[in-house]
Amino acid sequence: MSRRFASRRLASRVVDRGAIAAAFVGIGMAVTIVASFTLIIPIEWIIWLLALPSGLLIGYYANQRSNRRGPWGRVLGNSLFAGVVTGLSAAVLLLAVKALFFYADNGYRDPGLGGQLTCDAGAGCVYERYLDDGRGPQLTAAGVTDATSFTGFYWSEQFSNGATIVLLTALGGVVGAGAYGLVRPKPPAPRGSTVTS
């Protein structure tokens, strides 16, 4: 038995092939959402807002694509798989964008906002931006006193945010499974049986 065939059989025991296809759609959805609201229009909270409904949609689609008629455990497995893949994709991409801006920050600031920050590129400049934004007392209360302690604080916050996105998207997938389970197509009646109203 070839390795490829064995992996297909294993996947079909855990989730349907349609759910795997839906997970790829979820990756595309995650890329679109994160790129749109970090690089094009930087409004990060919208990513959080869209996590639950995107999980719901992809969770429902995973079973629709599989034409899954039951049982409930398989419906839930398909939705949860597609939701987790979508959430992980969004979180990883968001962290990658954050890393790019964190380590490439050279302190540039619009002249109308005060001009160039005086700082060491990377963590030092991001730390200065937080201080300039009036978050100094908040950072001090959290034990952040310099760029080094700020780096640990910043990434702890970002990984926590990423985990929340994964959880919200997975939860949306579970809701999508419930929605599909309630309206899923019923199995056809066996041949020769009579339908009574």
Secondary structure, DSSP 8 states (H G I E B T S, - for coil): --HHHHHHHHHHHHS-HHHHHHHHHHHHHHHHHHHIIIIIS--THHHHHHHHHHHHHHHHHHHHHHT----HHHHHHHHHHHHHHHHHHHHHHHHHHHHHHHHH------GGGT----S-TTHHHHHHHHHHTT-HHHHHHTT--SHHHHHHHHHHHHHHHHHHHHHHHHHHHHHHHHHHHHH-------TT-----
